[in-house]
Amino acid sequence: MYGLYYSTNHGDKHELVSGVADMQVYYGIDNNLGVVNKYLRAKEITDLKLWNKVLSVRIELKTQGRLSLINRRTIYIKLRGRG
């Protein structure tokens, strides 16, 4: 079991999410029409041109805790003013 942390410039650590069992990051690739048509992992983006077509990032966290709850949230954040 892991926690997801961030640290400040002063070195202070703060826990964002506890009980993280798995984390996956997917990058939404533009299909030249200004919309995402597929999501790829970083290791699948082998060409710099593809990195320039990233419009979104999808982060999936699998957490475990004492309660057996399923909660799915979606938050959209624009990258480079696109998306």
C-alpha positions as CSV (number, residue, x, y, z in Angstrom):
1,M,0.0,0.0,0.0
2,Y,1.3,3.4,-0.9
3,G,0.3,7.0,-0.5
4,L,0.4,9.8,-3.1
5,Y,2.5,12.8,-1.9
6,Y,3.6,16.1,-3.1
7,S,6.4,18.2,-1.6
8,T,6.9,22.0,-1.5
9,N,10.0,23.9,-2.4
10,H,10.9,23.8,1.3
11,G,10.9,20.0,1.3
12,D,7.7,19.6,3.3
13,K,5.8,16.5,2.3
14,H,2.0,16.4,2.2
15,E,-0.2,13.4,1.5
16,L,-2.8,13.8,-1.2
17,V,-4.2,10.3,-1.3
18,S,-3.7,7.4,1.1
19,G,-4.1,3.7,0.4
20,V,-3.0,3.9,-3.2
21,A,-2.7,0.3,-4.6
22,D,-2.0,1.2,-8.3
23,M,-1.6,4.4,-10.4
24,Q,-1.8,4.5,-14.2
25,V,-1.2,7.6,-16.4
26,Y,-2.5,7.9,-19.9
27,Y,-1.9,10.7,-22.4
28,G,-4.8,11.8,-24.7
29,I,-3.5,12.2,-28.3
30,D,-5.0,14.6,-30.8
31,N,-6.3,13.1,-34.0
32,N,-5.5,16.4,-36.0
33,L,-9.1,17.6,-35.5
34,G,-8.5,19.1,-32.1
35,V,-10.0,16.2,-30.1
36,V,-8.5,13.2,-28.3
37,N,-9.1,10.0,-30.2
38,K,-6.8,7.6,-28.2
39,Y,-5.0,7.4,-24.8
40,L,-1.5,6.0,-24.6
41,R,1.0,5.3,-21.9
42,A,4.3,7.3,-21.9
43,K,6.3,4.2,-23.1
44,E,4.0,4.0,-26.1
45,I,4.7,7.6,-27.2
46,T,8.0,7.0,-29.0
47,D,7.9,10.0,-31.4
48,L,8.3,13.7,-30.3
49,K,5.5,14.6,-32.8
50,L,3.1,12.5,-30.7
51,W,4.2,14.3,-27.5
52,N,3.3,17.6,-29.2
53,K,-0.2,16.2,-29.9
54,V,-1.0,15.5,-26.2
55,L,-4.3,17.3,-25.3
56,S,-5.1,15.6,-22.0
57,V,-3.8,13.4,-19.2
58,R,-5.9,10.7,-17.6
59,I,-4.7,9.5,-14.2
60,E,-6.3,6.4,-12.7
61,L,-5.8,5.6,-9.0
62,K,-6.8,2.4,-7.4
63,T,-7.1,2.8,-3.7
64,Q,-7.8,0.4,-0.9
65,G,-9.2,1.3,2.5
66,R,-11.2,-0.1,5.4
67,L,-14.5,0.8,3.7
68,S,-15.6,-0.9,0.4
69,L,-16.7,2.2,-1.6
70,I,-16.5,2.8,-5.3
71,N,-16.2,6.5,-6.2
72,R,-15.2,7.6,-9.7
73,R,-14.3,11.3,-10.3
74,T,-13.4,13.0,-13.5
75,I,-11.7,16.4,-13.5
76,Y,-10.7,18.1,-16.8
77,I,-7.7,20.4,-16.9
78,K,-6.6,22.2,-20.1
79,L,-3.1,21.6,-21.3
80,R,-1.4,24.5,-23.1
81,G,-4.8,26.2,-23.4
82,R,-6.2,23.3,-25.4
83,G,-8.7,20.5,-24.7
